[in-house]
Amino acid sequence: MKKQAFNPYLPSWEYIPDGEPHVFGDRVYVYGSHDFYNGFVFCMGDYVCWSAPLEDLSDWRYEGVIYPRNEDPLNREGKACLYAPDVTKGPDGRYYLYYVLDKQHIVSVAVCDTPAGRYEFYGYVHYPDGVRLGDKEGDEPQFDPAVLTEGAVTYLYTGFSGRWDKDRSGSMAVVLDADMLTVLEAPVCVVPGYTHCQGSGFEGHSFFEASSIRKIGDTYYFVYSSEVMHELCYATSKHPREGFVYRGVLVSNCDMHIDHDKPGDLPMAYGANNHGGLVGINGQWYIFYHRHTNGTWYSRQGCAEKLTLSADGSFAQAELTSCGLNGGPLAGKGEYPAHIVCRLFTDEPTGHVGGDKQPRVMQDGRDGDEEPGYIANITDSATAGFKYFDMQGVTKIRVTVRGYADGAFEVRTKWDGEVLARIPVVYTNVWEDYEADIEMPDGVQALYFTYRGQGKASLLSFALL
């Protein structure tokens, strides 16, 4: 079978959230923060980079550590975390990485001659008088930088605006000089936060965090995480620092608002915060975002979905899928890993990650161990959904399961559809295969497995035969 692209697009043992995708040359590079499996806070690792050739988005390559956490002079002991970064190509042809350290309120910058080489500390964003951005009276604390370079200037967007904080306006934008450090134009608010959004058109979807900026044609697209956290929204303007208008939701990591096959207010994945960016590859637009695994906020993985750019410059919200960057449905034959699940829920709906009753994607071993991901804590009513497959002549279906469970997996092509097969499973402490006959309709289908029974099961993979 031809190699295919899945969600998450990186290996199941890699945890790179806050992904900002950028095309440099003939490759797409993803820059994000770095969570750990079983991490106890956000962003515990060094910055690493992954890239893929534009002609094959299934072929991701690990570029290694591009910036260690103790490279910044303010973090020589490595006690602070490296929060969500962004990268831009400067007017001198070099690549500049912008970031904010945990417990700091200023923007740090590192530089490299290549997109995924070893970045070196370069300096702090500052005003012409040398005062750092974030230190001047009236400045708001810096967070989640996004950067866009046009000619000799770079636009820098930062901000965090919680519902409880009346002192923070929203996402703030400055203009930087060609040295990539000096502020030419002071901060202005481009998208308002919760306490400043009345009458703005952003009500209900005001800015929370995760600034991201792109330019498509003559229009600036500002992507951000809204006050409800699980969604990435976007606003557009013809000017980089004013006039942004709310346009809609791009993706929700608990699959809210999608109503073509379920009620729009019914969550079908366990979400929390979100962060990502837009990228165009070979004429196709994608939104990169992250999902939450291991039943916590702190082991997040990068995913991506296709978007369609309409003639009026708008994007419709993307649904969560297992095929993401694949360009189309997955082949309706063969074995698939369970960690590519895109919908995960029980009969007790919630969009919030965490809780002993929730099924979860996890792995064996410790962070860094290249162990395959699987779905664990599968109890009665837990459902795992996978979308989409081009089914052709499927007559049997197989699951690979372990755990002290006594019941059966019901198989459907719709979350509330008829049961097409029932696969009994029994207690086992090793991975075992179980299969059943199925009358699978040909054509593009989703696939749902619902467990009914006692105990807890784990699902490693399934096969269409």
The 8 nearest C-alpha neighbors of each residue, nearest first, counted from 0:
[[1, 2, 333, 330, 3, 332, 334, 329],
 [2, 0, 3, 330, 4, 329, 57, 333],
 [3, 1, 0, 57, 4, 58, 55, 325],
 [2, 4, 57, 325, 1, 5, 329, 322],
 [3, 5, 57, 325, 324, 322, 56, 8],
 [6, 4, 322, 8, 321, 7, 323, 325],
 [7, 5, 8, 321, 302, 339, 323, 322],
 [6, 8, 302, 9, 301, 5, 339, 300],
 [7, 9, 6, 5, 302, 4, 301, 10],
 [8, 10, 7, 13, 11, 59, 301, 6],
 [11, 9, 12, 13, 8, 7, 371, 369],
 [10, 12, 372, 13, 371, 9, 338, 7],
 [11, 13, 10, 369, 370, 371, 14, 372],
 [14, 12, 10, 11, 15, 9, 300, 367],
 [13, 15, 300, 34, 299, 298, 33, 35],
 [14, 16, 33, 300, 301, 31, 32, 34],
 [15, 17, 301, 300, 18, 289, 299, 31],
 [18, 16, 274, 31, 275, 83, 32, 19],
 [17, 19, 31, 275, 16, 30, 29, 20],
 [18, 20, 30, 276, 29, 275, 31, 85],
 [21, 19, 29, 28, 278, 18, 276, 30],
 [22, 20, 28, 27, 23, 29, 278, 19],
 [23, 21, 27, 26, 28, 24, 20, 25],
 [22, 24, 26, 27, 25, 21, 114, 28],
 [23, 25, 26, 22, 27, 53, 52, 114],
 [24, 26, 53, 52, 23, 27, 22, 54],
 [27, 25, 52, 53, 51, 24, 22, 23],
 [26, 28, 22, 50, 51, 21, 23, 53],
 [29, 27, 50, 21, 20, 49, 22, 26],
 [28, 30, 20, 19, 49, 18, 48, 50],
 [31, 29, 19, 18, 48, 85, 20, 28],
 [32, 30, 18, 17, 16, 83, 15, 84],
 [31, 33, 83, 42, 82, 16, 15, 17],
 [34, 32, 42, 15, 44, 14, 46, 43],
 [35, 33, 42, 14, 43, 298, 41, 44],
 [36, 34, 38, 298, 366, 37, 14, 43],
 [35, 37, 366, 298, 38, 365, 34, 14],
 [38, 36, 35, 39, 298, 366, 297, 293],
 [37, 39, 35, 36, 297, 40, 298, 34],
 [38, 40, 297, 37, 41, 35, 43, 298],
 [41, 39, 297, 38, 42, 43, 296, 34],
 [42, 40, 297, 43, 34, 39, 38, 296],
 [41, 43, 34, 33, 32, 44, 80, 81],
 [42, 44, 34, 80, 41, 33, 35, 40],
 [45, 43, 33, 42, 34, 46, 35, 68],
 [44, 46, 67, 68, 66, 47, 33, 64],
 [47, 45, 66, 65, 64, 32, 33, 67],
 [46, 48, 64, 65, 63, 45, 66, 49],
 [47, 49, 62, 30, 29, 63, 115, 61],
 [50, 48, 61, 62, 60, 29, 28, 59],
 [51, 49, 28, 60, 59, 27, 29, 26],
 [50, 52, 59, 26, 27, 58, 56, 60],
 [53, 51, 26, 54, 55, 25, 27, 56],
 [52, 54, 26, 55, 25, 27, 56, 51],
 [53, 55, 52, 56, 281, 25, 51, 26],
 [56, 54, 57, 52, 53, 58, 51, 59],
 [57, 55, 58, 51, 324, 53, 4, 52],
 [56, 58, 4, 55, 3, 59, 2, 325],
 [57, 59, 56, 51, 55, 60, 52, 4],
 [60, 58, 51, 50, 57, 49, 61, 9],
 [61, 59, 50, 49, 51, 62, 58, 48],
 [60, 62, 49, 63, 48, 59, 50, 47],
 [63, 61, 48, 49, 60, 115, 64, 47],
 [64, 62, 47, 61, 48, 65, 49, 115],
 [63, 65, 47, 66, 46, 45, 67, 48],
 [64, 66, 117, 47, 118, 116, 46, 63],
 [65, 67, 46, 118, 64, 117, 45, 68],
 [68, 66, 45, 69, 70, 46, 64, 65],
 [67, 69, 45, 70, 77, 81, 66, 80],
 [68, 70, 75, 77, 74, 71, 67, 76],
 [71, 69, 67, 68, 72, 75, 120, 74],
 [70, 72, 74, 73, 69, 120, 75, 68],
 [73, 71, 74, 75, 70, 69, 120, 76],
 [72, 74, 71, 75, 69, 70, 76, 100],
 [75, 73, 69, 77, 71, 76, 72, 79],
 [74, 76, 69, 77, 72, 73, 71, 70],
 [77, 75, 74, 78, 69, 79, 73, 68],
 [76, 78, 69, 74, 75, 79, 68, 80],
 [77, 79, 76, 74, 80, 75, 69, 68],
 [80, 78, 101, 77, 100, 74, 81, 102],
 [81, 79, 101, 43, 42, 100, 82, 78],
 [80, 82, 100, 42, 68, 101, 32, 99],
 [81, 83, 32, 99, 100, 42, 80, 84],
 [82, 84, 32, 143, 17, 31, 98, 81],
 [85, 83, 98, 97, 31, 144, 82, 143],
 [84, 86, 97, 145, 96, 19, 144, 30],
 [87, 85, 96, 95, 97, 94, 146, 84],
 [88, 86, 95, 94, 89, 146, 147, 148],
 [87, 89, 94, 93, 92, 95, 90, 148],
 [88, 90, 91, 92, 93, 94, 87, 148],
 [89, 91, 92, 151, 150, 177, 88, 93],
 [92, 90, 89, 93, 88, 177, 94, 178],
 [93, 91, 89, 90, 88, 94, 112, 113],
 [92, 94, 112, 89, 91, 88, 111, 95],
 [95, 93, 88, 111, 110, 87, 89, 114],
 [94, 96, 110, 86, 87, 109, 88, 97],
 [95, 97, 86, 109, 108, 85, 110, 98],
 [98, 96, 108, 85, 84, 107, 86, 144],
 [97, 99, 84, 107, 106, 144, 83, 108],
 [100, 98, 106, 82, 142, 107, 105, 101],
 [101, 99, 81, 103, 80, 82, 102, 79],
 [100, 102, 80, 79, 103, 81, 82, 99],
 [103, 101, 100, 104, 79, 80, 99, 105],
 [102, 104, 100, 101, 105, 99, 141, 140],
 [105, 103, 140, 141, 133, 102, 142, 106],
 [104, 106, 133, 141, 103, 132, 99, 107],
 [107, 105, 99, 124, 123, 98, 141, 97],
 [106, 108, 123, 98, 97, 99, 122, 124],
 [107, 109, 97, 122, 121, 96, 123, 120],
 [110, 108, 120, 121, 96, 119, 118, 95],
 [111, 109, 95, 118, 119, 94, 121, 96],
 [110, 112, 118, 94, 113, 93, 116, 117],
 [111, 113, 93, 94, 114, 110, 116, 92],
 [112, 114, 116, 111, 115, 94, 93, 117],
 [115, 113, 94, 116, 112, 111, 23, 28],
 [116, 114, 113, 65, 62, 48, 117, 28],
 [115, 117, 113, 65, 114, 118, 111, 112],
 [118, 116, 65, 66, 111, 119, 115, 64],
 [119, 117, 111, 110, 66, 109, 65, 116],
 [120, 118, 109, 110, 121, 111, 117, 66],
 [119, 121, 109, 71, 122, 108, 70, 110],
 [122, 120, 109, 108, 110, 119, 123, 107],
 [123, 121, 108, 107, 120, 124, 109, 180],
 [122, 124, 107, 106, 108, 125, 180, 131],
 [123, 125, 180, 106, 132, 131, 181, 107],
 [126, 124, 131, 132, 181, 130, 129, 182],
 [125, 127, 182, 129, 128, 130, 181, 131],
 [128, 126, 129, 181, 182, 125, 130, 183],
 [129, 127, 126, 130, 125, 131, 181, 182],
 [128, 130, 126, 127, 125, 131, 181, 124],
 [131, 129, 126, 125, 128, 135, 134, 132],
 [130, 132, 125, 134, 124, 133, 126, 129],
 [133, 131, 125, 134, 124, 105, 126, 135],
 [132, 134, 138, 105, 140, 135, 104, 139],
 [135, 133, 131, 132, 136, 130, 138, 105],
 [136, 134, 138, 133, 137, 132, 130, 131],
 [135, 137, 138, 134, 133, 139, 132, 130],
 [136, 138, 135, 139, 133, 134, 140, 186],
 [139, 137, 133, 135, 136, 134, 140, 132],
 [138, 140, 133, 141, 167, 137, 158, 166],
 [141, 139, 104, 133, 138, 142, 105, 158],
 [140, 142, 104, 105, 158, 157, 133, 139],
 [141, 143, 158, 157, 144, 99, 159, 140],
 [144, 142, 83, 209, 157, 210, 158, 84],
 [145, 143, 157, 156, 142, 98, 84, 97],
 [146, 144, 211, 156, 85, 210, 155, 212],
 [145, 147, 155, 154, 87, 156, 85, 153],
 [146, 148, 154, 153, 87, 212, 149, 155],
 [149, 147, 153, 152, 154, 150, 89, 87],
 [150, 148, 152, 153, 151, 147, 154, 90],
 [149, 151, 152, 90, 148, 153, 89, 177],
 [150, 152, 177, 90, 149, 176, 153, 148],
 [153, 151, 176, 177, 175, 149, 150, 148],
 [154, 152, 148, 175, 147, 174, 149, 155],
 [153, 155, 174, 147, 146, 173, 175, 148],
 [154, 156, 146, 173, 172, 145, 174, 153],
 [157, 155, 172, 145, 171, 144, 210, 170],
 [158, 156, 144, 142, 171, 170, 143, 141],
 [157, 159, 170, 142, 141, 169, 171, 208],
 [158, 160, 208, 207, 142, 169, 161, 170],
 [159, 161, 207, 192, 169, 167, 164, 208],
 [162, 160, 163, 164, 207, 159, 193, 192],
 [161, 163, 193, 164, 194, 160, 226, 165],
 [162, 164, 161, 165, 194, 160, 193, 166],
 [165, 163, 161, 166, 162, 167, 160, 194],
 [166, 164, 167, 194, 163, 168, 162, 195],
 [165, 167, 164, 168, 139, 160, 194, 163],
 [168, 166, 160, 165, 169, 164, 139, 159],
 [167, 169, 192, 191, 195, 166, 188, 160],
 [170, 168, 192, 191, 160, 190, 206, 158],
 [169, 171, 158, 190, 157, 188, 189, 156],
 [170, 172, 188, 187, 157, 156, 186, 189],
 [173, 171, 156, 186, 187, 155, 240, 188],
 [174, 172, 186, 155, 185, 184, 154, 175],
 [173, 175, 154, 184, 183, 182, 153, 155],
 [176, 174, 182, 153, 183, 181, 152, 179],
 [175, 177, 152, 178, 181, 179, 183, 182],
 [176, 178, 151, 179, 152, 90, 175, 153],
 [177, 179, 176, 180, 181, 175, 89, 90],
 [180, 178, 177, 176, 175, 181, 153, 89],
 [181, 179, 124, 178, 125, 175, 123, 182],
 [180, 182, 125, 175, 176, 126, 127, 124],
 [181, 183, 175, 126, 184, 174, 125, 176],
 [184, 182, 174, 175, 176, 181, 185, 173],
 [183, 185, 174, 173, 182, 186, 175, 187],
 [184, 186, 173, 182, 187, 183, 174, 172],
 [187, 185, 173, 172, 171, 184, 188, 138],
 [186, 188, 171, 172, 189, 185, 173, 240],
 [189, 187, 171, 170, 190, 169, 172, 168],
 [188, 190, 241, 170, 240, 171, 187, 243],
 [191, 189, 170, 169, 188, 206, 192, 243],
 [192, 190, 169, 196, 195, 206, 168, 205],
 [191, 193, 169, 206, 205, 160, 195, 168],
 [192, 194, 205, 162, 195, 196, 206, 226],
 [193, 195, 165, 192, 196, 162, 164, 168],
 [196, 194, 192, 193, 191, 197, 168, 169],
 [197, 195, 191, 199, 193, 192, 202, 201],
 [198, 196, 199, 195, 202, 200, 194, 201],
 [197, 199, 200, 196, 202, 201, 195, 191],
 [198, 200, 196, 201, 197, 202, 191, 195],
 [199, 201, 202, 198, 245, 244, 196, 197],
 [202, 200, 205, 204, 199, 245, 196, 203],
 [201, 203, 204, 200, 205, 196, 197, 199],
 [204, 202, 205, 201, 226, 227, 225, 193],
 [205, 203, 225, 201, 202, 226, 206, 227],
 [206, 204, 201, 192, 225, 193, 226, 202],
 [205, 207, 192, 225, 191, 169, 226, 208],
 [206, 208, 160, 225, 226, 224, 159, 161],
 [207, 209, 159, 224, 210, 158, 206, 223],
 [210, 208, 223, 274, 224, 143, 211, 207],
 [209, 211, 223, 145, 208, 222, 143, 157],
 [212, 210, 222, 145, 221, 276, 223, 209],
 [211, 213, 221, 220, 222, 145, 147, 146],
 [214, 212, 220, 219, 215, 221, 147, 277],
 [213, 215, 219, 218, 220, 216, 217, 212],
 [216, 214, 218, 217, 219, 213, 220, 312],
 [217, 215, 218, 214, 219, 312, 237, 213],
 [216, 218, 215, 237, 214, 219, 238, 236],
 [219, 217, 237, 215, 216, 214, 236, 220],
 [220, 218, 214, 236, 235, 213, 237, 239],
 [221, 219, 235, 213, 212, 214, 234, 222],
 [220, 222, 212, 234, 233, 211, 235, 219],
 [223, 221, 233, 211, 232, 210, 212, 220],
 [224, 222, 210, 209, 231, 232, 211, 225],
 [223, 225, 231, 208, 209, 207, 228, 230],
 [224, 226, 206, 207, 204, 228, 205, 227],
 [225, 227, 207, 228, 205, 204, 206, 193],
 [226, 228, 225, 229, 230, 204, 224, 203],
 [229, 227, 272, 225, 226, 230, 224, 271],
 [230, 228, 271, 272, 251, 273, 252, 270],
 [231, 229, 251, 228, 250, 224, 232, 225],
 [230, 232, 224, 223, 250, 249, 248, 251],
 [233, 231, 248, 249, 223, 247, 222, 230],
 [232, 234, 222, 221, 246, 247, 223, 245],
 [235, 233, 245, 244, 246, 221, 243, 220],
 [234, 236, 220, 243, 244, 219, 221, 218],
 [237, 235, 243, 238, 219, 242, 218, 244],
 [236, 238, 218, 219, 217, 239, 235, 242],
 [239, 237, 236, 240, 241, 242, 219, 218],
 [238, 240, 219, 241, 237, 236, 154, 242],
 [241, 239, 238, 189, 172, 187, 242, 188],
 [242, 240, 189, 238, 243, 239, 236, 188],
 [241, 243, 236, 244, 238, 240, 237, 189],
 [242, 244, 236, 235, 234, 241, 189, 245],
 [245, 243, 234, 235, 246, 242, 236, 200],
 [244, 246, 234, 201, 247, 233, 200, 243],
 [247, 245, 234, 233, 244, 235, 313, 248],
 [248, 246, 232, 233, 245, 249, 234, 316],
 [247, 249, 232, 316, 250, 231, 233, 230],
 [248, 250, 316, 232, 231, 317, 247, 315],
 [249, 251, 317, 231, 316, 230, 248, 252],
 [252, 250, 230, 254, 229, 253, 255, 231],
 [251, 253, 270, 254, 229, 290, 230, 250],
 [252, 254, 268, 270, 269, 251, 350, 266],
 [255, 253, 251, 252, 266, 267, 268, 319],
 [254, 256, 266, 257, 253, 264, 263, 251],
 [257, 255, 263, 264, 258, 254, 251, 262],
 [258, 256, 263, 255, 259, 254, 318, 261],
 [259, 257, 263, 261, 262, 260, 256, 264],
 [258, 260, 261, 257, 262, 263, 256, 318],
 [259, 261, 258, 262, 257, 413, 414, 263],
 [262, 260, 258, 259, 263, 265, 257, 414],
 [263, 261, 258, 265, 264, 260, 257, 259],
 [262, 264, 256, 258, 257, 265, 255, 261],
 [263, 265, 262, 255, 256, 266, 257, 258],
 [264, 266, 262, 263, 255, 267, 261, 348],
 [267, 265, 350, 255, 253, 254, 268, 349],
 [266, 268, 342, 344, 253, 254, 343, 265],
 [269, 267, 253, 343, 342, 266, 344, 350],
 [270, 268, 352, 350, 351, 253, 291, 267],
 [271, 269, 253, 351, 252, 352, 350, 229],
 [270, 272, 229, 351, 228, 352, 273, 296],
 [273, 271, 228, 229, 270, 274, 224, 230],
 [272, 274, 229, 224, 289, 228, 288, 230],
 [275, 273, 17, 209, 288, 224, 289, 231],
 [276, 274, 288, 287, 18, 17, 19, 286],
 [277, 275, 19, 287, 286, 211, 20, 222],
 [276, 278, 286, 285, 287, 213, 279, 20],
 [277, 279, 285, 284, 20, 280, 21, 286],
 [278, 280, 284, 283, 282, 285, 281, 277],
 [281, 279, 283, 282, 284, 278, 53, 22],
 [282, 280, 283, 279, 53, 54, 284, 278],
 [281, 283, 280, 279, 284, 278, 285, 307],
 [284, 282, 280, 279, 281, 285, 305, 306],
 [285, 283, 279, 306, 278, 305, 280, 307],
 [286, 284, 305, 306, 304, 278, 277, 279],
 [285, 287, 277, 304, 303, 276, 288, 305],
 [286, 288, 303, 275, 276, 302, 18, 277],
 [289, 287, 275, 302, 274, 301, 303, 273],
 [290, 288, 301, 300, 16, 302, 273, 299],
 [289, 291, 300, 299, 252, 301, 270, 292],
 [290, 292, 299, 296, 270, 298, 300, 295],
 [293, 291, 360, 294, 298, 299, 359, 295],
 [292, 294, 361, 360, 359, 295, 298, 291],
 [293, 295, 353, 292, 359, 352, 354, 291],
 [296, 294, 297, 293, 353, 352, 292, 298],
 [297, 295, 291, 298, 299, 271, 352, 294],
 [296, 298, 41, 295, 38, 40, 299, 34],
 [299, 297, 36, 34, 292, 35, 296, 14],
 [298, 300, 291, 16, 14, 290, 292, 297],
 [301, 299, 14, 289, 16, 15, 290, 7],
 [300, 302, 289, 16, 7, 15, 288, 18],
 [301, 303, 7, 6, 289, 288, 287, 8],
 [304, 302, 287, 323, 286, 288, 324, 285],
 [305, 303, 323, 285, 286, 317, 324, 306],
 [304, 306, 285, 284, 323, 286, 317, 324],
 [307, 305, 284, 285, 317, 314, 308, 304],
 [306, 308, 314, 309, 284, 315, 305, 283],
 [309, 307, 314, 313, 312, 306, 310, 284],
 [308, 310, 312, 313, 311, 307, 314, 315],
 [309, 311, 312, 308, 313, 314, 307, 315],
 [310, 312, 309, 313, 308, 314, 246, 218],
 [313, 311, 309, 310, 308, 314, 218, 215],
 [314, 312, 309, 311, 308, 315, 246, 310],
 [313, 315, 308, 307, 309, 316, 306, 249],
 [316, 314, 317, 249, 313, 307, 306, 248],
 [315, 317, 249, 250, 248, 314, 318, 257],
 [318, 316, 250, 249, 306, 304, 315, 319],
 [317, 319, 320, 254, 316, 257, 250, 304],
 [318, 320, 341, 254, 317, 304, 321, 252],
 [321, 319, 386, 341, 322, 323, 318, 385],
 [320, 322, 6, 386, 339, 341, 5, 385],
 [321, 323, 5, 325, 320, 6, 324, 328],
 [324, 322, 304, 303, 325, 6, 320, 321],
 [325, 323, 326, 4, 322, 56, 303, 304],
 [326, 324, 4, 322, 327, 323, 3, 5],
 [325, 327, 324, 328, 323, 322, 305, 4],
 [328, 326, 325, 329, 322, 324, 387, 323],
 [329, 327, 388, 387, 389, 322, 330, 443],
 [328, 330, 388, 387, 389, 322, 331, 327],
 [329, 331, 389, 332, 388, 328, 390, 333],
 [332, 330, 390, 389, 388, 391, 329, 463],
 [331, 333, 463, 330, 464, 390, 334, 393],
 [334, 332, 463, 462, 464, 335, 331, 330],
 [333, 335, 462, 461, 463, 460, 336, 332],
 [334, 336, 461, 460, 462, 337, 333, 339],
 [337, 335, 460, 338, 459, 339, 461, 334],
 [336, 338, 460, 459, 339, 373, 340, 458],
 [337, 339, 373, 372, 340, 336, 360, 374],
 [340, 338, 337, 321, 6, 336, 341, 7],
 [339, 341, 385, 338, 384, 342, 337, 321],
 [342, 340, 320, 321, 385, 319, 384, 339],
 [343, 341, 384, 268, 267, 383, 340, 385],
 [344, 342, 383, 268, 382, 267, 384, 341],
 [343, 345, 382, 267, 381, 268, 342, 348],
 [346, 344, 381, 380, 347, 382, 348, 343],
 [345, 347, 380, 348, 344, 381, 382, 379],
 [346, 348, 345, 349, 344, 380, 356, 381],
 [349, 347, 346, 345, 266, 344, 350, 265],
 [350, 348, 351, 266, 347, 269, 267, 344],
 [349, 351, 269, 266, 253, 270, 268, 352],
 [352, 350, 269, 270, 349, 271, 353, 253],
 [351, 353, 269, 270, 294, 295, 271, 350],
 [354, 352, 294, 295, 351, 357, 355, 269],
 [353, 355, 356, 357, 294, 352, 295, 351],
 [354, 356, 357, 353, 376, 358, 294, 359],
 [357, 355, 354, 358, 376, 378, 353, 345],
 [356, 358, 355, 354, 359, 376, 353, 344],
 [357, 359, 376, 377, 375, 381, 374, 356],
 [360, 358, 374, 293, 375, 294, 292, 361],
 [359, 361, 374, 292, 293, 373, 338, 375],
 [360, 362, 293, 372, 373, 359, 374, 292],
 [363, 361, 372, 371, 373, 370, 364, 360],
 [362, 364, 370, 365, 361, 371, 372, 368],
 [365, 363, 368, 362, 370, 366, 367, 369],
 [366, 364, 368, 367, 36, 363, 37, 362],
 [365, 367, 36, 368, 35, 364, 37, 12],
 [366, 368, 369, 365, 12, 13, 36, 35],
 [369, 367, 370, 366, 365, 364, 12, 363],
 [368, 370, 12, 367, 371, 11, 10, 366],
 [369, 371, 368, 363, 362, 12, 372, 364],
 [372, 370, 11, 362, 373, 369, 12, 363],
 [371, 373, 362, 11, 338, 361, 360, 370],
 [372, 374, 459, 338, 337, 360, 361, 458],
 [373, 375, 360, 458, 359, 457, 361, 338],
 [376, 374, 457, 359, 377, 358, 360, 373],
 [377, 375, 358, 455, 378, 456, 457, 359],
 [376, 378, 456, 358, 455, 375, 381, 457],
 [379, 377, 455, 381, 376, 454, 380, 450],
 [378, 380, 451, 452, 450, 381, 453, 377],
 [381, 379, 345, 450, 451, 346, 449, 382],
 [382, 380, 345, 378, 449, 377, 450, 379],
 [383, 381, 449, 344, 448, 343, 345, 380],
 [382, 384, 343, 448, 447, 342, 340, 449],
 [385, 383, 447, 342, 446, 340, 341, 343],
 [384, 386, 446, 340, 341, 321, 445, 387],
 [387, 385, 445, 320, 321, 388, 446, 322],
 [386, 388, 445, 328, 444, 329, 385, 443],
 [389, 387, 329, 328, 331, 443, 444, 330],
 [390, 388, 443, 331, 442, 330, 328, 329],
 [391, 389, 331, 441, 442, 388, 443, 393],
 [390, 392, 441, 393, 331, 389, 442, 332],
 [391, 393, 394, 441, 390, 439, 440, 464],
 [392, 394, 464, 439, 391, 395, 463, 390],
 [395, 393, 437, 438, 436, 464, 392, 439],
 [396, 394, 436, 464, 437, 435, 393, 463],
 [395, 397, 463, 434, 435, 462, 464, 436],
 [398, 396, 434, 462, 461, 433, 435, 432],
 [397, 399, 461, 433, 432, 460, 400, 434],
 [400, 398, 432, 460, 431, 459, 458, 430],
 [401, 399, 458, 430, 431, 457, 459, 398],
 [402, 400, 430, 457, 427, 429, 428, 456],
 [403, 401, 456, 427, 428, 404, 457, 426],
 [402, 404, 426, 454, 455, 427, 456, 405],
 [403, 405, 454, 455, 426, 456, 453, 402],
 [406, 404, 425, 453, 452, 424, 426, 454],
 [405, 407, 452, 451, 424, 423, 453, 404],
 [406, 408, 423, 422, 424, 451, 450, 421],
 [407, 409, 450, 422, 449, 421, 448, 410],
 [408, 410, 421, 449, 448, 420, 418, 450],
 [411, 409, 448, 420, 419, 418, 447, 421],
 [412, 410, 447, 418, 413, 419, 446, 416],
 [411, 413, 446, 445, 447, 444, 416, 414],
 [414, 412, 416, 415, 411, 445, 447, 446],
 [413, 415, 416, 447, 411, 412, 384, 382],
 [414, 416, 413, 417, 411, 412, 261, 418],
 [417, 415, 413, 414, 411, 418, 412, 419],
 [416, 418, 411, 419, 415, 413, 412, 410],
 [417, 419, 411, 410, 420, 409, 416, 421],
 [420, 418, 410, 411, 437, 417, 438, 421],
 [421, 419, 410, 437, 418, 409, 422, 435],
 [420, 422, 409, 408, 407, 410, 423, 435],
 [421, 423, 408, 407, 435, 434, 409, 420],
 [424, 422, 407, 406, 408, 421, 425, 433],
 [425, 423, 407, 406, 405, 422, 433, 404],
 [426, 424, 405, 404, 427, 406, 423, 403],
 [427, 425, 403, 404, 402, 405, 428, 424],
 [426, 428, 402, 401, 429, 403, 425, 430],
 [427, 429, 402, 401, 430, 403, 426, 431],
 [430, 428, 401, 427, 431, 402, 400, 426],
 [429, 431, 401, 400, 399, 428, 432, 427],
 [432, 430, 399, 400, 429, 401, 433, 427],
 [433, 431, 399, 398, 400, 397, 434, 430],
 [432, 434, 398, 397, 399, 431, 422, 424],
 [435, 433, 397, 396, 422, 398, 432, 395],
 [436, 434, 396, 422, 395, 437, 397, 420],
 [435, 437, 395, 394, 396, 420, 438, 434],
 [436, 438, 394, 395, 420, 439, 419, 435],
 [439, 437, 394, 440, 419, 436, 393, 420],
 [438, 440, 437, 393, 441, 394, 419, 392],
 [441, 439, 438, 442, 390, 391, 393, 392],
 [442, 440, 390, 391, 439, 392, 443, 389],
 [443, 441, 390, 389, 444, 440, 391, 388],
 [442, 444, 389, 388, 390, 387, 328, 441],
 [445, 443, 388, 387, 412, 442, 389, 446],
 [444, 446, 386, 387, 412, 385, 388, 413],
 [445, 447, 412, 385, 384, 411, 386, 444],
 [446, 448, 384, 411, 383, 410, 412, 414],
 [447, 449, 410, 383, 382, 409, 408, 384],
 [450, 448, 382, 409, 408, 381, 380, 447],
 [449, 451, 408, 380, 379, 381, 407, 409],
 [452, 450, 379, 407, 406, 380, 408, 449],
 [453, 451, 406, 379, 405, 407, 450, 454],
 [452, 454, 405, 404, 406, 379, 455, 378],
 [453, 455, 404, 403, 378, 405, 456, 452],
 [456, 454, 378, 404, 377, 376, 403, 402],
 [455, 457, 402, 377, 404, 401, 376, 403],
 [456, 458, 375, 401, 374, 400, 402, 377],
 [459, 457, 400, 374, 373, 460, 399, 337],
 [460, 458, 373, 337, 399, 400, 336, 457],
 [461, 459, 336, 337, 399, 335, 458, 398],
 [460, 462, 398, 397, 335, 334, 399, 336],
 [461, 463, 334, 397, 333, 396, 335, 464],
 [464, 462, 332, 396, 333, 393, 395, 334],
 [463, 395, 393, 396, 332, 394, 462, 333]]
